[in-house]
């Protein structure tokens, strides 16, 4: 009997030590990626002065990182099957480590952007690899708890990143934002060597080169188009339309190719599995609502209430704390309860938190905002853990790596789309206020408040899609490869 099967069939609710060690390994690598993105944003002003460049150029420090991450997600599933989780995890962390050192040694803005791309190529595979290996080791009966732990870095990263990054920039040097990754990367590599499974899939087959050449640029160009929508304030601007059109055309070409290929890099036939299709659709629209709002509130705190970036990060902490606590609690419940009920309940909490934020004013009570953020964060955790688990619970074990890659792509594009839409809504409202000469602190706050009506709209769409998630409870000891799969 394999080690994976032993883990899956362990009696009782207690997680086996091997699985706990693996969860720690994945969480360590994941939180490093999440924090790195937000820490860099804090250093924008410092980088502008250091390199004597424009904000348009410095924005590519983040955009290049995100595009590189989006480009490599597609290959992570095949790479894990072909070379094994341990090899790919260590390779990804090592690439991120090299990129971090080079970023810390960057001599101008363009070299920093190039080295951030190297970071992104390593970081882009970490989350789908972690999700896949944990899902395979845990089995369907423990997926809720495992996905709950996997989501904690996503909750704490945006909170800890601005705080840690602000402290580093203020008290040390911006280069340490990247050098601080070195000991964490080394620790992650050492632990992974002892805990990560090294087995390979005998059915990996050859790399679907054509599929990769279609899907990777499609994801990267689509994410780029969405960032351009935020920048130029319109989905109709040519800077947005052209990349989005190219991205959609490449996605369409990939869909045709994947459905005609026996072993595509991302198998669209997974969409025939009802739980995967419905949960993935919920994850897309929930990511639009849940993570799109993350980009709006920091602007409100800084532009309307004149807080520093560090203070804004601290004021957003209740959302991360609420999400982290929710993930831990809901993860356990998700293994025993219908995912549909949990997802709808979480979306309801998110809607209540968003409703409070629709009434933003220049002097909105900070305690009330903190409570709304904590509630929204709790709702996010209540949605993400069961939806992520539900998406792959019925997927046969050997196919999980590619299903996990698809899951991460869906969430990445969803969150990018959400951020673009909400910032665009706020920008259009602010343009109207400027034209009518009615730009006051309260009206500016109201412009950000309007975006949360859109959040509520996306939540409603997510609730309707959540009704399609199978209502049955997870089977505690069912092996992933033997799942009873409801097919559409």
ABEGO torsion letter per residue (X at the ends): XBAAAAAAABBEABBBAAAAAAAAAAAAAAAAAAAAAAAAAAAAAAAAAAAGBBAAAAAAAAAAAAAAAAAAAAAAAAAAAAAEAAAAAAAAAAAAAAAAAAAAABABAAAAAAAAAAAAAAAAAAAAAAAAAAAAAAEAAAAAAAAAAAAAAAAAAAAAAAAAAAAAAAABBAAAAAAAAAAAAAAAAAAAAAABBABBBAAAEBBBAAAAAAAAAAAAAAAAAAAAAAAAGBAABAAAAAAAAAAAAAAAAAAAAAAABABBABBAAAAABAAAAAAAAAAAAAAAAAAAAAAAAAAAAAAAAGBBAAAAAAAAAAAAAAAAAAAAAAAAAAAABBAAAAAAAAAAAAAAAAAAAAABBAABBAAAAAAAAAAAAAAAAAAAAAAAAAAAAABBAAAAAAAAAAAAAAAAAAAAAAAAAAAAAAAAAAAAAAAAGABBAAAAAAAAAAAAAAAAAAAAAAAAAAAABBABBBBAABBAAABBBBBX
